[in-house]
Amino acid sequence: MPLKLTPQLAKQVNKTVRSTCANYSDGNCLLLDDGDSHPCIQLLSISRLC
């Protein structure tokens, strides 16, 4: 079940994703890399799946 985060908690989650996620690089998701840039879904969604 997705979690709904407060704006403050979402900001903290985004900061953590940017600083520690091995699949995040310059705003893009490396797992979705097919030659084009793809933003990380975790940073776009209001609900986060952890």
C-alpha positions as CSV (number, residue, x, y, z in Angstrom):
1,M,0.0,0.0,0.0
2,P,1.5,3.4,-1.0
3,L,2.3,5.9,1.7
4,K,1.0,9.4,1.5
5,L,3.7,11.8,2.7
6,T,3.4,15.3,4.0
7,P,5.2,17.9,1.9
8,Q,8.0,18.2,4.6
9,L,8.5,14.5,4.7
10,A,8.5,14.2,0.8
11,K,11.2,16.9,0.7
12,Q,13.3,14.8,3.1
13,V,12.7,11.6,1.1
14,N,13.7,13.4,-2.2
15,K,16.9,14.6,-0.5
16,T,17.7,11.1,0.6
17,V,17.0,9.6,-2.8
18,R,19.3,12.2,-4.5
19,S,22.1,11.6,-2.0
20,T,22.1,7.8,-1.5
21,C,20.2,6.0,-4.3
22,A,22.6,4.0,-6.5
23,N,20.1,4.3,-9.4
24,Y,19.9,8.1,-9.4
25,S,22.2,10.2,-11.5
26,D,21.8,13.9,-12.3
27,G,18.0,13.7,-12.0
28,N,17.7,10.6,-14.0
29,C,16.8,7.0,-13.2
30,L,19.6,4.7,-14.4
31,L,17.3,1.6,-14.3
32,L,15.2,3.2,-17.0
33,D,18.2,4.3,-19.2
34,D,17.6,3.5,-22.8
35,G,19.6,6.3,-24.2
36,D,17.1,9.0,-23.3
37,S,16.8,10.6,-19.9
38,H,14.1,9.4,-17.6
39,P,13.3,11.2,-14.3
40,C,13.2,9.1,-11.2
41,I,9.6,8.1,-10.5
42,Q,10.2,8.3,-6.8
43,L,10.9,12.0,-7.1
44,L,7.7,12.7,-9.2
45,S,5.1,10.8,-7.2
46,I,3.2,12.1,-4.2
47,S,3.0,8.6,-2.9
48,R,6.2,6.7,-2.3
49,L,6.7,2.9,-2.4
50,C,9.5,1.9,-0.1
